[in-house]
Amino acid sequence: VHIHENQLPSYVINLDPAVGALPYGCNIDIRDTVNYKEVMKQYQLGPNGGIMTALNLFATKYDQVMDLVEKKADELSYCFIDTPGQIEVFTWSASGNIISEMTAYSFPTVIVYVIDTPRTTS
């Protein structure tokens, strides 16, 4: 939201295949490529397994994502990659490692894990 309000030249990528709705616009959305519910059904997986498999499938084409970002790199201030909220699904998976390494190879990269604290109380 901040980048849109302040018109910062940015590229936004959503890598959460299970998110219902995004409160921001994005340039690339994994949901346009991989249907999370179909992955769960086809491979008989639960929610986390479905997310991991969807990310694995998407990671096989991540070079195409990087090509798109690299074409715009000179015009951008930031590239934001929104990952699934289940930190273990991204950080401890092969696809998370591939995506992180490919991004870090091409651009200065910082990984930040943000917790929605109001939702963590019981």
C-alpha distance (Angstrom), angle and dihedral (degrees) to the residues before:
residue distance angle dihedral
V1 . . .
H2 3.82 . .
I3 3.79 92.0 .
H4 3.79 91.6 51.6
E5 3.81 95.0 45.7
N6 3.80 91.2 49.4
Q7 3.80 94.6 38.7
L8 3.80 93.4 -126.2
P9 3.80 110.7 173.9
S10 3.80 100.5 -113.1
Y11 3.77 142.3 152.0
V12 3.81 117.7 -139.9
I13 3.80 124.8 -160.2
N14 3.81 123.6 -173.0
L15 3.81 113.4 -152.9
D16 3.82 97.0 171.2
P17 3.80 105.7 104.2
A18 3.81 92.6 -177.2
V19 3.81 99.8 52.9
G20 3.79 112.1 119.6
A21 3.79 98.4 -152.4
L22 3.78 135.8 -4.1
P23 3.81 120.7 -134.5
Y24 3.82 89.2 -148.2
G25 3.77 139.5 43.0
C26 3.77 119.3 -101.3
N27 3.77 136.0 -162.3
I28 3.80 95.7 -143.6
D29 3.79 124.8 25.1
I30 3.81 122.1 -173.0
R31 3.82 87.9 -148.8
D32 3.80 88.9 68.8
T33 3.81 89.0 61.2
V34 3.81 107.8 29.0
N35 3.81 126.4 39.3
Y36 3.79 104.4 -145.3
K37 3.81 95.7 -162.5
E38 3.80 91.7 49.7
V39 3.82 89.8 50.1
M40 3.82 89.8 52.5
K41 3.79 91.2 48.4
Q42 3.82 96.8 43.3
Y43 3.81 95.3 47.9
Q44 3.85 95.9 31.9
L45 3.79 93.1 -121.7
G46 3.77 136.4 154.0
P47 3.80 123.4 -123.4
N48 3.82 98.7 -80.0
G49 3.80 92.7 41.7
G50 3.80 89.2 50.0
I51 3.79 91.8 50.9
M52 3.81 92.3 47.8
T53 3.80 93.0 47.9
A54 3.81 91.9 46.8
L55 3.82 89.0 51.6
N56 3.81 90.7 47.3
L57 3.80 90.7 52.7
F58 3.80 91.6 46.9
A59 3.82 92.2 47.0
T60 3.81 90.0 61.8
K61 3.82 87.1 68.1
Y62 3.81 98.3 36.1
D63 3.79 91.0 111.8
Q64 3.82 86.5 69.3
V65 3.81 89.9 53.0
M66 3.80 90.4 50.8
D67 3.81 90.6 49.7
L68 3.81 90.0 55.7
V69 3.80 93.1 48.1
E70 3.81 93.2 44.9
K71 3.82 90.5 54.4
K72 3.82 89.1 58.1
A73 3.82 97.7 36.2
D74 3.80 96.4 106.2
E75 3.81 90.7 55.4
L76 3.82 96.6 46.7
S77 3.77 133.6 90.3
Y78 3.81 93.6 -174.2
C79 3.78 143.9 7.1
F80 3.80 113.7 -154.1
I81 3.78 120.4 -162.3
D82 3.80 113.4 -166.6
T83 3.80 110.2 -157.2
P84 3.81 130.7 -169.3
G85 3.79 114.3 -71.2
Q86 3.79 91.8 -123.4
I87 3.80 96.7 88.5
E88 3.80 94.0 -162.0
V89 3.80 91.5 57.2
F90 3.79 91.2 61.8
T91 3.80 106.9 27.5
W92 3.80 98.4 43.4
S93 3.80 98.6 42.4
A94 3.78 133.2 89.7
S95 3.80 91.0 -122.8
G96 3.81 92.5 51.9
N97 3.78 89.4 51.5
I98 3.82 92.5 47.6
I99 3.80 92.5 49.1
S100 3.81 93.4 45.4
E101 3.81 93.9 46.7
M102 3.80 94.9 45.4
T103 3.78 91.1 49.5
A104 3.81 93.5 46.1
Y105 3.80 90.8 48.7
S106 3.81 91.6 59.7
F107 3.81 103.9 30.9
P108 3.79 141.7 25.4
T109 3.79 100.5 -92.2
V110 3.79 136.0 -160.0
I111 3.79 121.0 -178.2
V112 3.80 115.6 -152.6
Y113 3.79 126.0 -178.7
V114 3.80 110.5 -153.5
I115 3.80 120.6 -163.5
D116 3.78 120.5 -154.7
T117 3.82 94.0 -135.4
P118 3.83 98.3 -169.7
R119 3.80 88.0 61.0
T120 3.82 94.0 50.6
T121 3.79 96.1 67.6
S122 3.78 120.9 92.8
